[in-house]
Structures are given as C-alpha cells and as structure tokens.
Amino acid sequence: MKQPEDAPRAFQAAWNNHDMQALGALFHEDATFVNRFGHYVRGVDEIIKLHAPIHATIYSDSTLENELIDKVSIGDDAAVVHFWSRLAAGPHHPAGPHAVDTLILAVLTRQAGEWRIKALENVTLTNPRTGETVLRDRQGS
C-alpha cells in the first residue's frame, strides 16, 4: 500500500478475490488481528490460518464493500484508519444470504516506503439492547 487510505480497498480486493496470501501481504509479519467475534491472533501465518478455512467454505461466495471513514496520522510513519465494511454472505453460509456491517480500526506503519497493517480490530454493529445485527444507514452515518 502506498498510503494508509489504501487499506480499505486493498482489504476488500483480497477478500473479494478470496486470496488469503494477498490478505496476509497487507500485514506486518507480527501484526495482530481481532475478528468480529473477538478472536485474537498474532502473525501473518495465523491471520491467514484464521481466514483460509472460511474462504474455502461459508464465505467462498461472500463479498466485502469497504468505505473509508477517516485517517489519523500518528507521525510520519504511523496512522490509524477507520473504515466501514459490509459483508454480503452468499448461499454457502449456513444462515443463507445476508449482510453484516462492521467497523474496522487498523493501525498502519510504514517501513521501506510501504504501508502495512500492524493491528486490526473488527467490530460488528449490533443493537446493544437485543444483540441483533444492525445495518448502518449510509446516509445517516
């Protein structure tokens, strides 16, 4: 990635191509990842290992649509990026076709001119009273 703002698009492309090697290449070797269910892993191999089985099965026909919210610079070589992510699961998912919105926070650092993700956390939007999944209104967010 040439700039931190490339993260949402690059993550989306790797997901939509179901290319877990490309997904792993977005991260530093010792990066951390927290999925929308609170599962924490460290390291590119573990990030790939977390995603490869679901992309071979329940998410094999899924797509993501990501939208940058903001980028906050922490210095010349570090930034925090927030982005919306809408997962569209297909018929291969046990619950059938459905959509889930999440908010992603990614910390990126630059080394040798390339930006990579150092830490990423993904939070599912839910109704705090019922726990039901909520889809955001793009016009009102």
DSSP file with accessible surface (Angstrom, degrees, kcal/mol):
  #  RESIDUE AA STRUCTURE BP1 BP2  ACC     N-H-->O    O-->H-N    N-H-->O    O-->H-N    TCO  KAPPA ALPHA  PHI   PSI    X-CA   Y-CA   Z-CA
    1    1 A M              0   0   33      0, 0.0   114,-2.6     0, 0.0     6,-0.0   0.000 360.0 360.0 360.0 136.7    0.0    0.0    0.0
    2    2 A K        +     0   0  148      1,-0.2     3,-0.0   112,-0.2   108,-0.0   0.683 360.0  12.2 -87.0 -23.2    1.4    3.4   -0.9
    3    3 A Q  S >  S-     0   0   95    112,-0.1     3,-2.1     1,-0.1     4,-0.3  -0.982  79.9-108.6-149.7 156.9   -0.7    5.3    1.7
    4    4 A P  G >  S+     0   0    6      0, 0.0     3,-2.2     0, 0.0    -1,-0.1   0.850 113.4  67.1 -57.3 -33.8   -2.8    4.3    4.7
    5    5 A E  G 3  S+     0   0   61      1,-0.3     4,-0.5     2,-0.1    63,-0.1   0.629  87.4  70.4 -64.1 -12.1   -6.0    5.2    2.9
    6    6 A D  G <> S+     0   0   22     -3,-2.1     4,-2.6     1,-0.2    -1,-0.3   0.650  75.9  86.9 -75.8 -15.4   -5.3    2.3    0.6
    7    7 A A  H <> S+     0   0    0     -3,-2.2     4,-2.8    -4,-0.3     5,-0.3   0.903  84.5  49.0 -57.5 -48.8   -6.1   -0.2    3.3
    8    8 A P  H  > S+     0   0    6      0, 0.0     4,-2.3     0, 0.0    -1,-0.2   0.939 115.9  43.5 -59.5 -42.9   -9.9   -0.5    2.9
    9    9 A R  H  > S+     0   0  151     -4,-0.5     4,-2.6     2,-0.2    -2,-0.2   0.915 115.3  48.1 -68.3 -42.3   -9.7   -1.0   -0.9
   10   10 A A  H  X S+     0   0   17     -4,-2.6     4,-2.3     2,-0.2     5,-0.2   0.914 112.7  48.3 -66.4 -40.8   -6.8   -3.5   -0.6
   11   11 A F  H  X S+     0   0    3     -4,-2.8     4,-2.4    -5,-0.3     5,-0.2   0.930 112.4  49.9 -63.4 -43.9   -8.5   -5.5    2.2
   12   12 A Q  H  X S+     0   0   53     -4,-2.3     4,-3.0    -5,-0.3    52,-0.3   0.921 110.4  49.7 -60.3 -46.0  -11.7   -5.5    0.1
   13   13 A A  H  X S+     0   0   44     -4,-2.6     4,-1.8     2,-0.2     6,-0.2   0.927 111.7  47.4 -62.6 -45.3   -9.8   -6.7   -3.1
   14   14 A A  H  <>S+     0   0    6     -4,-2.3     5,-2.3     2,-0.2     4,-0.3   0.929 115.6  45.9 -62.9 -43.8   -8.1   -9.6   -1.2
   15   15 A W  H ><5S+     0   0   18     -4,-2.4     3,-1.7     1,-0.2    -2,-0.2   0.951 112.4  49.0 -62.3 -51.2  -11.3  -10.7    0.4
   16   16 A N  H 3<5S+     0   0   46     -4,-3.0    -1,-0.2     1,-0.3    -2,-0.2   0.777 113.5  46.8 -66.3 -24.8  -13.4  -10.5   -2.8
   17   17 A N  T 3<5S-     0   0  120     -4,-1.8    -1,-0.3    -5,-0.2    -2,-0.2   0.446 106.2-131.8 -88.4  -3.8  -10.8  -12.5   -4.7
   18   18 A H  T < 5 +     0   0   58     -3,-1.7     2,-0.8    -4,-0.3    -3,-0.2   0.850  55.5 150.5  52.8  39.9  -10.7  -15.0   -1.7
   19   19 A D     >< +     0   0   70     -5,-2.3     4,-2.0    -6,-0.2    -1,-0.2  -0.832  24.3 179.3-106.0  94.2   -6.9  -14.6   -1.9
   20   20 A M  H  > S+     0   0   14     -2,-0.8     4,-2.6     1,-0.2    -1,-0.2   0.778  80.3  58.3 -73.4 -23.0   -5.6  -15.2    1.6
   21   21 A Q  H  > S+     0   0  136      2,-0.2     4,-1.9     1,-0.2    -1,-0.2   0.921 108.3  46.9 -68.3 -41.1   -2.0  -14.8    0.5
   22   22 A A  H  > S+     0   0   36      2,-0.2     4,-0.5     1,-0.2    -2,-0.2   0.890 111.7  51.5 -65.7 -37.9   -2.8  -11.3   -0.7
   23   23 A L  H >< S+     0   0    0     -4,-2.0     3,-1.6     1,-0.2     4,-0.3   0.957 109.9  49.0 -62.3 -48.0   -4.7  -10.6    2.5
   24   24 A G  H >< S+     0   0    2     -4,-2.6     3,-1.8     1,-0.3    -1,-0.2   0.841 101.3  64.4 -59.6 -34.3   -1.7  -11.7    4.5
   25   25 A A  H 3< S+     0   0   52     -4,-1.9    -1,-0.3     1,-0.3    -2,-0.2   0.673  90.9  66.3 -67.0 -13.8    0.6   -9.5    2.5
   26   26 A L  T << S+     0   0   20     -3,-1.6    91,-3.2    -4,-0.5     2,-0.3   0.630  96.6  70.8 -78.3 -13.0   -1.3   -6.4    3.8
   27   27 A F  E <  S-a  117   0A   5     -3,-1.8    91,-0.2    -4,-0.3     2,-0.1  -0.769  85.0-112.5-110.5 150.7    0.0   -7.1    7.3
   28   28 A H  E >   -     0   0A  11     89,-2.5     3,-2.2    -2,-0.3    15,-0.2  -0.424  43.2-105.8 -67.5 153.6    3.4   -6.9    9.1
   29   29 A E  E 3  S+     0   0A 139      1,-0.3    15,-1.5    14,-0.1    16,-0.3   0.827 120.9  39.3 -53.7 -36.2    4.8  -10.3   10.0
   30   30 A D  E 3  S+     0   0A  74     13,-0.2    -1,-0.3    14,-0.1    88,-0.1   0.152  88.6 139.6-103.3  20.3    4.0   -9.8   13.7
   31   31 A A  E <   -     0   0A   0     -3,-2.2    12,-3.8    86,-0.2     2,-0.3  -0.154  44.9-133.6 -62.5 157.3    0.6   -8.0   13.2
   32   32 A T  E     -aB 119  42A  22     86,-1.9    88,-1.4    10,-0.2     2,-0.4  -0.846  17.5-167.7-111.9 152.7   -2.4   -8.7   15.4
   33   33 A F  E     -aB 120  41A   2      8,-2.5     8,-2.3    -2,-0.3     2,-0.5  -0.995   9.1-170.3-142.0 130.1   -5.9   -9.3   14.2
   34   34 A V  E     -aB 121  40A  24     86,-2.2    88,-1.8    -2,-0.4     6,-0.2  -0.983  19.4-150.0-119.9 117.4   -9.2   -9.4   16.1
   35   35 A N    >   -     0   0   27      4,-2.1     3,-2.2    -2,-0.5    87,-0.2  -0.192  36.2 -89.5 -80.0 179.8  -12.1  -10.7   14.1
   36   36 A R  T 3  S+     0   0   47      1,-0.3    88,-0.5     2,-0.1    -1,-0.1   0.613 126.6  55.9 -68.8  -9.2  -15.8   -9.6   14.6
   37   37 A F  T 3  S-     0   0  146      2,-0.1    -1,-0.3    86,-0.1     3,-0.1   0.288 121.7-103.2-102.0   6.5  -16.3  -12.4   17.1
   38   38 A G    <   +     0   0   55     -3,-2.2     2,-0.5    84,-0.3    -2,-0.1   0.610  68.1 152.8  82.8  14.7  -13.4  -11.2   19.3
   39   39 A H        -     0   0   99      1,-0.0    -4,-2.1     2,-0.0     2,-0.4  -0.674  30.0-155.5 -81.0 121.5  -11.0  -14.0   18.2
   40   40 A Y  E     +B   34   0A 120     -2,-0.5     2,-0.3    -6,-0.2    -6,-0.2  -0.831  18.3 169.2-103.2 131.9   -7.4  -12.6   18.6
   41   41 A V  E     -B   33   0A  12     -8,-2.3    -8,-2.5    -2,-0.4     2,-0.4  -0.964  19.2-148.4-135.3 157.8   -4.4  -13.9   16.5
   42   42 A R  E     +B   32   0A 137     -2,-0.3     4,-0.3   -10,-0.2   -10,-0.2  -0.993  57.4  28.2-128.4 133.9   -0.8  -12.7   16.1
   43   43 A G  S  > S-     0   0   13    -12,-3.8     4,-2.2    -2,-0.4   -13,-0.2   0.177  82.0 -92.5  98.8 146.6    1.3  -13.0   13.0
   44   44 A V  H  > S+     0   0    9    -15,-1.5     4,-2.8     1,-0.2     5,-0.3   0.895 122.5  55.0 -59.0 -43.1    0.6  -13.3    9.3
   45   45 A D  H  > S+     0   0  118    -16,-0.3     4,-2.6     1,-0.2    -1,-0.2   0.909 110.7  45.9 -59.3 -40.6    0.5  -17.1    9.3
   46   46 A E  H  > S+     0   0   78     -4,-0.3     4,-2.0     2,-0.2    -1,-0.2   0.862 110.5  53.2 -70.5 -36.0   -2.1  -17.0   12.0
   47   47 A I  H  X S+     0   0    0     -4,-2.2     4,-1.6     2,-0.2    -2,-0.2   0.936 113.1  43.9 -63.2 -44.9   -4.2  -14.3   10.2
   48   48 A I  H  X S+     0   0   22     -4,-2.8     4,-3.2     1,-0.2     3,-0.2   0.936 111.9  53.1 -64.4 -44.5   -4.1  -16.5    7.0
   49   49 A K  H  < S+     0   0  131     -4,-2.6    -1,-0.2    -5,-0.3    -2,-0.2   0.843 108.0  52.1 -61.4 -32.1   -4.9  -19.6    9.1
   50   50 A L  H  < S+     0   0   33     -4,-2.0     4,-0.4     1,-0.1    -1,-0.2   0.879 120.1  32.5 -69.0 -37.5   -7.9  -17.8   10.6
   51   51 A H  H  X S+     0   0    7     -4,-1.6     4,-2.0    -3,-0.2     5,-0.2   0.777 101.0  73.5 -94.8 -31.0   -9.4  -16.8    7.2
   52   52 A A  H  X S+     0   0   38     -4,-3.2     4,-1.2     1,-0.2     5,-0.2   0.915  96.5  49.1 -57.5 -46.2   -8.4  -19.6    4.8
   53   53 A P  H  > S+     0   0   76      0, 0.0     4,-0.5     0, 0.0     3,-0.2   0.898 112.5  47.1 -63.8 -38.0  -10.9  -22.2    6.0
   54   54 A I  H  4>S+     0   0   48     -4,-0.4     5,-3.4     1,-0.2     3,-0.4   0.827 110.1  53.2 -74.2 -27.5  -13.9  -19.8    6.0
   55   55 A H  H  <5S+     0   0   11     -4,-2.0    -1,-0.2     1,-0.2    -3,-0.1   0.700 108.3  51.2 -77.8 -17.2  -13.0  -18.6    2.5
   56   56 A A  H  <5S+     0   0   78     -4,-1.2    -1,-0.2    -3,-0.2    -2,-0.2   0.580 130.1   9.3 -88.1 -10.8  -13.0  -22.2    1.3
   57   57 A T  T ><5S+     0   0   80     -4,-0.5     3,-1.9    -3,-0.4     4,-0.3   0.318 129.8  15.9-131.6-100.8  -16.4  -22.8    2.8
   58   58 A I  T 3 5S+     0   0   47      1,-0.3    32,-0.4    -5,-0.2     3,-0.3   0.718 131.9  38.0 -65.1 -26.3  -19.0  -20.5    4.3
   59   59 A Y  T > <S+     0   0   12     -5,-3.4     3,-1.6     1,-0.1    -1,-0.3   0.209  80.7 109.7-107.1  17.0  -17.5  -17.3    2.9
   60   60 A S  T <  S+     0   0   40     -3,-1.9    -1,-0.1    -6,-0.3    -2,-0.1   0.747  90.9  33.7 -64.9 -21.6  -16.5  -18.7   -0.5
   61   61 A D  T 3  S+     0   0   47     -4,-0.3    -1,-0.3    -3,-0.3     2,-0.1   0.100  97.7 115.5-118.6  21.8  -19.2  -16.7   -2.2
   62   62 A S    <   -     0   0    0     -3,-1.6     2,-0.3    27,-0.1    27,-0.2  -0.486  44.1-162.3 -88.7 161.3  -19.1  -13.6    0.1
   63   63 A T  E     -C   88   0A  70     25,-1.8    25,-3.1    -2,-0.1     2,-0.4  -0.972   6.7-145.4-138.1 154.7  -18.1  -10.1   -0.9
   64   64 A L  E     -C   87   0A  11     -2,-0.3     2,-0.4   -52,-0.3    23,-0.2  -0.919   4.3-165.1-115.6 147.7  -17.0   -7.0    1.1
   65   65 A E  E     -C   86   0A 109     21,-1.6    21,-2.3    -2,-0.4     2,-0.3  -0.963  18.5-168.1-129.1 111.5  -17.7   -3.4    0.3
   66   66 A N  E     -C   85   0A  19     -2,-0.4     2,-0.4    19,-0.2    19,-0.2  -0.785   9.3-168.7-104.7 148.4  -15.4   -1.1    2.4
   67   67 A E  E     -C   84   0A  82     17,-2.3    17,-2.7    -2,-0.3     2,-0.1  -0.974  23.7-124.5-139.0 118.7  -15.7    2.6    2.8
   68   68 A L  E     +C   83   0A  70     -2,-0.4    15,-0.3    15,-0.2     3,-0.1  -0.377  25.2 178.8 -60.6 132.0  -13.0    4.8    4.4
   69   69 A I  E     -     0   0A  72     13,-2.8     2,-0.3     1,-0.4    14,-0.2   0.823  59.6 -37.1 -95.9 -56.6  -14.2    6.9    7.3
   70   70 A D  E     -C   82   0A  64     12,-1.5    12,-2.1     2,-0.0    -1,-0.4  -0.985  40.3-136.4-161.8 167.8  -11.0    8.6    8.3
   71   71 A K  E     -C   81   0A  74     -2,-0.3     2,-0.5    10,-0.2    10,-0.2  -0.998  15.4-166.4-131.8 130.5   -7.3    8.5    8.7
   72   72 A V  E     -C   80   0A  74      8,-3.0     8,-2.8    -2,-0.4     2,-0.2  -0.980  16.8-139.1-119.3 117.2   -5.5   10.0   11.7
   73   73 A S  E     -C   79   0A  71     -2,-0.5     6,-0.3     6,-0.2     3,-0.1  -0.558  18.1-176.3 -74.5 138.3   -1.7   10.4   11.4
   74   74 A I  E    S-     0   0A 108      4,-2.8     2,-0.3     1,-0.4     5,-0.2   0.521  71.2 -43.4-104.8 -14.3    0.3    9.5   14.5
   75   75 A G  E >  S-C   78   0A  39      3,-1.3     3,-0.7     1,-0.0    -1,-0.4  -0.950  83.2 -58.1 171.7-168.5    3.5   10.6   12.8
   76   76 A D  T 3  S+     0   0  139     -2,-0.3    -1,-0.0     1,-0.2     3,-0.0   0.810 134.4  30.0 -66.5 -28.7    5.3   10.4    9.5
   77   77 A D  T 3  S+     0   0   86     32,-0.1    33,-2.0     1,-0.0     2,-0.3   0.099 113.3  62.0-123.3  23.0    5.3    6.6    9.6
   78   78 A A  E <   +CD  75 109A  22     -3,-0.7    -4,-2.8    31,-0.2    -3,-1.3  -0.995  51.2 163.5-149.8 143.2    2.2    5.6   11.5
   79   79 A A  E     -CD  73 108A   1     29,-2.4    29,-3.1    -2,-0.3     2,-0.5  -0.990  29.4-133.6-155.3 154.3   -1.6    6.1   11.1
   80   80 A V  E     -CD  72 107A  25     -8,-2.8    -8,-3.0    -2,-0.3     2,-0.4  -0.950  23.9-167.5-109.4 132.1   -4.9    4.9   12.3
   81   81 A V  E     -CD  71 106A   0     25,-3.2    25,-3.0    -2,-0.5     2,-0.4  -0.977   4.7-165.6-121.6 131.5   -7.6    4.2    9.7
   82   82 A H  E     +CD  70 105A  47    -12,-2.1   -13,-2.8    -2,-0.4   -12,-1.5  -0.949  16.8 168.6-110.1 138.8  -11.2    3.6   10.4
   83   83 A F  E     -CD  68 104A   0     21,-2.3    21,-3.0    -2,-0.4     2,-0.3  -0.997  32.7-122.6-150.2 148.4  -13.5    2.1    7.7
   84   84 A W  E     -CD  67 103A  44    -17,-2.7   -17,-2.3    -2,-0.3     2,-0.4  -0.631  27.1-166.0 -79.2 147.2  -17.0    0.6    7.3
   85   85 A S  E     -CD  66 102A   4     17,-2.5    17,-2.7    -2,-0.3     2,-0.6  -0.981   8.5-164.0-138.8 122.6  -17.2   -2.9    6.0
   86   86 A R  E     -CD  65 101A  58    -21,-2.3   -21,-1.6    -2,-0.4     2,-0.5  -0.940  10.0-158.3-107.3 116.8  -20.3   -4.5    4.7
   87   87 A L  E     -CD  64 100A  12     13,-3.2    13,-2.2    -2,-0.6     2,-0.7  -0.834   1.9-163.1 -91.6 125.3  -20.0   -8.3    4.3
   88   88 A A  E     -CD  63  99A  39    -25,-3.1   -25,-1.8    -2,-0.5     2,-0.3  -0.939  11.0-159.3-108.6 104.0  -22.5   -9.9    1.9
   89   89 A A  E     - D   0  98A   6      9,-2.8     9,-1.2    -2,-0.7   -27,-0.1  -0.621   9.2-149.3 -81.5 146.6  -22.7  -13.6    2.7
   90   90 A G    >   -     0   0    9    -32,-0.4     3,-1.9    -2,-0.3     6,-0.2  -0.247  39.1 -69.6-103.8-165.9  -24.0  -15.8   -0.1
   91   91 A P  T 3  S+     0   0  102      0, 0.0     5,-0.2     0, 0.0    -2,-0.0   0.701 121.0  70.8 -62.7 -19.3  -25.8  -19.1   -0.2
   92   92 A H  T 3  S+     0   0  118    -34,-0.1   -33,-0.1   -35,-0.1   -32,-0.0   0.687  78.2  94.2 -72.9 -15.5  -22.8  -21.1    1.1
   93   93 A H  S X  S-     0   0   30     -3,-1.9     3,-2.4     1,-0.1   -34,-0.0  -0.564  84.1-126.9 -75.9 138.6  -23.3  -19.6    4.5
   94   94 A P  T 3  S+     0   0  109      0, 0.0    -1,-0.1     0, 0.0    -2,-0.0   0.810 112.7  50.7 -55.4 -30.3  -25.4  -21.8    6.9
   95   95 A A  T 3  S-     0   0   75      1,-0.3    -3,-0.1    -5,-0.1    -2,-0.1   0.431 112.8-129.1 -85.7   1.6  -27.6  -18.8    7.6
   96   96 A G    <   -     0   0   18     -3,-2.4    -1,-0.3    -5,-0.2    -7,-0.1  -0.187  57.3 -13.9  77.0-175.8  -28.1  -18.2    3.8
   97   97 A P  S    S+     0   0   96      0, 0.0     2,-0.3     0, 0.0    -7,-0.2  -0.346  82.0 136.0 -61.0 131.5  -27.6  -14.9    2.1
   98   98 A H  E     -D   89   0A  60     -9,-1.2    -9,-2.8    -2,-0.1     2,-0.3  -0.963  44.0-118.5-165.5 168.0  -27.4  -11.9    4.5
   99   99 A A  E     -D   88   0A  33     -2,-0.3     2,-0.4   -11,-0.2   -11,-0.2  -0.901  18.1-171.6-119.8 148.5  -25.4   -8.8    5.2
  100  100 A V  E     -D   87   0A   4    -13,-2.2   -13,-3.2    -2,-0.3     2,-0.4  -0.997  11.0-150.5-136.6 132.0  -23.4   -7.7    8.2
  101  101 A D  E     +D   86   0A   1     33,-0.5    24,-2.6    -2,-0.4     2,-0.3  -0.873  19.2 176.9-103.0 137.5  -21.9   -4.3    8.8
  102  102 A T  E     -DE  85 124A   5    -17,-2.7   -17,-2.5    -2,-0.4     2,-0.5  -0.934  26.5-133.8-132.9 160.1  -18.7   -3.9   10.8
  103  103 A L  E     -DE  84 123A  55     20,-2.6    20,-2.5    -2,-0.3     2,-0.4  -0.969  25.0-157.9-112.1 126.4  -16.5   -1.0   11.8
  104  104 A I  E     -DE  83 122A   0    -21,-3.0   -21,-2.3    -2,-0.5     2,-0.5  -0.911  10.0-166.8-111.6 133.8  -12.8   -1.7   11.3
  105  105 A L  E     -DE  82 121A  67     16,-2.5    16,-2.6    -2,-0.4     2,-0.4  -0.984  14.3-178.0-114.4 123.5   -9.9    0.1   13.1
  106  106 A A  E     -DE  81 120A   0    -25,-3.0   -25,-3.2    -2,-0.5     2,-0.6  -0.993  18.4-153.3-126.7 133.1   -6.5   -0.5   11.6
  107  107 A V  E     -DE  80 119A  41     12,-3.0    11,-3.6    -2,-0.4    12,-1.5  -0.925  22.2-170.4-101.4 122.7   -3.1    0.8   12.8
  108  108 A L  E     -DE  79 117A   0    -29,-3.1   -29,-2.4    -2,-0.6     2,-0.3  -0.903   9.1-170.4-116.1 145.4   -0.7    1.0    9.9
  109  109 A T  E     -DE  78 116A  31      7,-2.3     7,-2.2    -2,-0.4     2,-0.5  -0.954  18.7-129.3-130.5 153.9    3.0    1.7    9.9
  110  110 A R  E     + E   0 115A  88    -33,-2.0     2,-0.4    -2,-0.3     5,-0.2  -0.887  26.7 170.9-106.3 130.2    5.4    2.4    7.0
  111  111 A Q  E >  S- E   0 114A 115      3,-2.3     3,-2.0    -2,-0.5    -2,-0.0  -0.998  72.7  -5.5-135.5 132.8    8.7    0.5    6.6
  112  112 A A  T 3  S-     0   0  110     -2,-0.4    -1,-0.1     1,-0.3     3,-0.1   0.865 130.2 -56.6  52.1  39.0   10.9    0.8    3.5
  113  113 A G  T 3  S+     0   0   48      1,-0.2     2,-0.4    -3,-0.0    -1,-0.3   0.415 115.8 108.6  80.7  -3.1    8.3    3.1    1.8
  114  114 A E  E <   - E   0 111A  56     -3,-2.0    -3,-2.3     2,-0.0     2,-0.4  -0.911  60.6-139.6-112.6 134.8    5.4    0.5    2.1
  115  115 A W  E     + E   0 110A  15   -114,-2.6     2,-0.3    -2,-0.4    -5,-0.2  -0.736  27.3 172.3 -89.2 135.7    2.4    0.8    4.5
  116  116 A R  E     - E   0 109A  90     -7,-2.2    -7,-2.3    -2,-0.4     2,-0.4  -0.970  37.5 -99.1-138.9 157.9    1.3   -2.4    6.2
  117  117 A I  E     +aE  27 108A   0    -91,-3.2   -89,-2.5    -2,-0.3    -9,-0.3  -0.624  30.4 179.0 -80.2 128.8   -1.2   -3.1    8.9
  118  118 A K  E    S+     0   0A  68    -11,-3.6   -86,-1.9    -2,-0.4     2,-0.3   0.754  74.0   4.4 -96.1 -34.0    0.3   -3.6   12.4
  119  119 A A  E     -aE  32 107A  29    -12,-1.5   -12,-3.0   -88,-0.2    -1,-0.4  -0.982  63.7-174.4-153.1 141.0   -3.0   -4.2   14.2
  120  120 A L  E     -aE  33 106A   4    -88,-1.4   -86,-2.2    -2,-0.3     2,-0.4  -0.999   1.6-173.8-139.9 136.2   -6.6   -4.6   13.0
  121  121 A E  E     -aE  34 105A 101    -16,-2.6   -16,-2.5    -2,-0.4     2,-0.5  -1.000   7.4-160.6-132.0 135.4   -9.9   -4.9   15.0
  122  122 A N  E     - E   0 104A  25    -88,-1.8     2,-0.5    -2,-0.4   -84,-0.3  -0.959   6.2-168.9-120.0 124.0  -13.3   -5.6   13.5
  123  123 A V  E     - E   0 103A  75    -20,-2.5   -20,-2.6    -2,-0.5     2,-0.3  -0.962  16.9-135.0-121.0 126.0  -16.5   -4.8   15.4
  124  124 A T  E     - E   0 102A  22    -88,-0.5     2,-0.5    -2,-0.5   -22,-0.2  -0.583  23.7-120.3 -77.0 136.7  -20.0   -6.0   14.4
  125  125 A L        +     0   0   37    -24,-2.6     9,-2.2    -2,-0.3     2,-0.3  -0.658  47.0 162.9 -76.9 123.4  -22.7   -3.4   14.6
  126  126 A T  B     -F  133   0B  69     -2,-0.5     7,-0.2     7,-0.3     6,-0.1  -0.963  47.5-102.0-138.6 158.6  -25.4   -4.6   16.9
  127  127 A N     >  -     0   0   56      5,-2.9     4,-3.3    -2,-0.3     3,-0.4  -0.706  31.0-146.2 -76.8 120.7  -28.3   -3.3   18.9
  128  128 A P  T  4 S+     0   0  123      0, 0.0    -1,-0.1     0, 0.0    -3,-0.0   0.750  95.0  49.6 -66.9 -20.1  -27.0   -3.1   22.5
  129  129 A R  T  4 S+     0   0  230      1,-0.1    -2,-0.0     3,-0.1     0, 0.0   0.823 128.6  17.4 -84.8 -32.7  -30.4   -3.9   23.9
  130  130 A T  T  4 S-     0   0   77     -3,-0.4     3,-0.1     2,-0.2    -1,-0.1   0.609  89.5-128.2-114.9 -19.8  -31.1   -7.0   21.9
  131  131 A G     <  +     0   0   50     -4,-3.3     2,-0.1     1,-0.3     3,-0.1   0.437  57.9 148.1  80.4  -0.4  -27.8   -8.1   20.4
  132  132 A E        -     0   0  127     -5,-0.2    -5,-2.9     1,-0.1    -1,-0.3  -0.401  56.3-102.6 -69.3 143.8  -29.4   -8.1   16.9
  133  133 A T  B     -F  126   0B  78     -7,-0.2     2,-0.4    -3,-0.1    -7,-0.3  -0.391  37.6-154.7 -64.6 139.0  -27.2   -7.3   14.0
  134  134 A V        -     0   0   61     -9,-2.2   -33,-0.5   -33,-0.2     2,-0.5  -0.957   7.5-146.7-119.3 135.3  -27.8   -3.7   12.7
  135  135 A L        -     0   0   87     -2,-0.4     2,-0.1   -35,-0.1   -49,-0.0  -0.884  28.0-124.0 -97.3 131.8  -27.1   -2.5    9.1
  136  136 A R        -     0   0   23     -2,-0.5     2,-0.8     1,-0.1     3,-0.1  -0.407  13.0-121.9 -76.3 152.0  -26.0    1.1    9.1
  137  137 A D    >>  -     0   0   97      1,-0.2     4,-0.8    -2,-0.1     3,-0.7  -0.838  19.2-152.4 -90.5 109.8  -27.8    3.8    7.1
  138  138 A R  T 34 S+     0   0   65     -2,-0.8     3,-0.4     1,-0.3    -1,-0.2   0.822  93.7  51.1 -57.5 -31.8  -25.1    5.1    4.8
  139  139 A Q  T 34 S+     0   0  166      1,-0.2    -1,-0.3    -3,-0.1    -2,-0.0   0.834 114.8  42.4 -75.2 -28.5  -26.7    8.5    4.6
  140  140 A G  T <4        0   0   63     -3,-0.7    -1,-0.2     0, 0.0    -2,-0.2   0.391 360.0 360.0 -99.6   4.8  -27.0    8.8    8.4
  141  141 A S     <        0   0   79     -4,-0.8    -3,-0.0    -3,-0.4    -5,-0.0  -0.529 360.0 360.0 -95.3 360.0  -23.6    7.6    9.4
